[in-house]
Amino acid sequence: MTVRKLDADGDLALGAQEFLSGYSAEEVAQNVRTRLKFFLGEWFLDTTDGTDWFGGVLGKGSVLSSRESVIRRRILLTPGCAGMTAFSVTTDIATRELTVSATIVSQSGDSAEIQYVQAVI
């Protein structure tokens, strides 16, 4: 699997190191962040794909265990992800943000830390 590398701002990286390949931890971590950003039903060719942010995670009265389950499943089903060694979901009422932190292990055996912040509407 080969993907285009993204820079710190989420834009395509240009130059000599513009591709990631071989299920490295960096590649899998980038794919996890991309999959978390992808909302359920967002892609018209497959409306069953995406993270169920509105129905399963951010909805009023959603239970923490079900939130974590949705997010954990999304991470673990990312191609190249062999597992996780750390996982947490925190919410900040003041900033209205939900933060996902995880340490993933890629199929190549190396690990990477991921942090993803989703604004709560």
C-alpha positions as CSV (number, residue, x, y, z in Angstrom):
1,M,0.0,0.0,0.0
2,T,1.3,3.4,-0.9
3,V,-0.2,6.7,0.2
4,R,0.6,10.4,-0.4
5,K,2.3,11.9,2.7
6,L,0.5,14.8,4.4
7,D,2.3,17.7,6.1
8,A,1.5,19.1,9.6
9,D,-1.4,21.2,8.1
10,G,-3.0,18.2,6.4
11,D,-1.9,19.2,2.9
12,L,-0.1,16.9,0.4
13,A,3.6,16.9,1.0
14,L,5.8,17.8,-2.0
15,G,9.4,16.9,-2.6
16,A,11.6,13.8,-2.3
17,Q,9.7,12.2,0.6
18,E,6.1,12.6,-0.7
19,F,5.1,8.9,-0.6
20,L,4.7,6.4,2.3
21,S,4.7,2.7,1.6
22,G,4.9,-0.7,3.2
23,Y,2.5,-0.3,6.1
24,S,5.0,1.7,8.2
25,A,3.7,3.1,11.4
26,E,3.7,6.6,10.0
27,E,1.6,5.5,7.0
28,V,-0.9,3.6,9.2
29,A,-1.2,6.5,11.6
30,Q,-1.9,8.9,8.7
31,N,-4.6,6.5,7.5
32,V,-6.1,6.3,11.0
33,R,-6.4,10.1,11.2
34,T,-7.9,10.2,7.7
35,R,-10.5,7.5,8.6
36,L,-11.5,9.3,11.8
37,K,-12.0,12.5,9.8
38,F,-14.3,10.7,7.4
39,F,-18.0,11.0,8.5
40,L,-20.4,8.1,8.0
41,G,-22.3,8.5,4.8
42,E,-20.0,11.3,3.5
43,W,-18.9,9.4,0.4
44,F,-21.7,9.0,-2.2
45,L,-20.2,5.8,-3.6
46,D,-20.3,4.0,-0.2
47,T,-22.6,5.6,2.3
48,T,-22.0,2.8,4.8
49,D,-18.3,3.8,5.3
50,G,-17.2,6.5,7.7
51,T,-17.0,7.3,11.4
52,D,-20.5,7.5,13.0
53,W,-19.7,10.8,14.8
54,F,-23.3,12.0,14.9
55,G,-25.1,8.8,15.6
56,G,-22.7,6.8,17.8
57,V,-20.2,9.2,19.3
58,L,-21.4,12.9,19.7
59,G,-25.1,12.3,20.1
60,K,-26.9,13.5,23.3
61,G,-26.9,10.8,25.8
62,S,-24.4,8.6,24.1
63,V,-22.6,6.3,26.6
64,L,-18.8,6.5,26.9
65,S,-18.3,2.8,26.3
66,S,-20.3,2.9,23.0
67,R,-18.3,6.1,21.9
68,E,-15.0,4.3,22.6
69,S,-16.3,1.2,20.8
70,V,-17.1,3.1,17.6
71,I,-13.7,4.8,17.6
72,R,-11.7,1.8,18.6
73,R,-13.3,-0.3,15.9
74,R,-12.6,2.4,13.3
75,I,-8.9,2.5,14.3
76,L,-8.4,-1.3,14.4
77,L,-10.1,-1.9,11.0
78,T,-7.6,0.5,9.3
79,P,-5.5,-1.5,6.8
80,G,-2.1,-2.2,8.2
81,C,-3.1,-1.7,11.8
82,A,-2.1,-4.8,13.8
83,G,-3.3,-3.5,17.2
84,M,-3.2,-0.8,19.9
85,T,-1.1,-0.5,23.0
86,A,-2.8,2.6,24.4
87,F,-6.2,4.2,23.8
88,S,-8.2,7.0,25.4
89,V,-11.1,9.3,24.6
90,T,-11.5,12.5,26.6
91,T,-14.0,15.4,26.3
92,D,-13.5,19.0,27.2
93,I,-16.7,20.8,28.0
94,A,-15.1,24.3,28.0
95,T,-13.6,23.9,24.4
96,R,-16.4,21.6,23.2
97,E,-13.8,19.1,21.9
98,L,-13.5,15.3,22.0
99,T,-9.9,14.1,21.8
100,V,-8.8,10.6,20.7
101,S,-5.4,9.5,21.7
102,A,-4.0,6.1,20.7
103,T,-0.7,4.2,20.2
104,I,-1.0,1.9,17.2
105,V,1.2,-1.0,16.1
106,S,1.6,-1.4,12.4
107,Q,1.9,-4.8,10.6
108,S,5.6,-4.0,10.2
109,G,5.9,-4.0,14.0
110,D,6.7,-0.4,14.7
111,S,4.4,1.9,16.6
112,A,3.1,5.4,16.3
113,E,1.1,7.8,18.5
114,I,-2.1,9.3,17.2
115,Q,-4.0,12.3,18.5
116,Y,-7.2,13.4,16.8
117,V,-9.5,16.2,18.0
118,Q,-13.1,16.4,16.9
119,A,-15.1,19.6,17.6
120,V,-18.4,18.9,19.4
121,I,-21.3,20.8,17.8
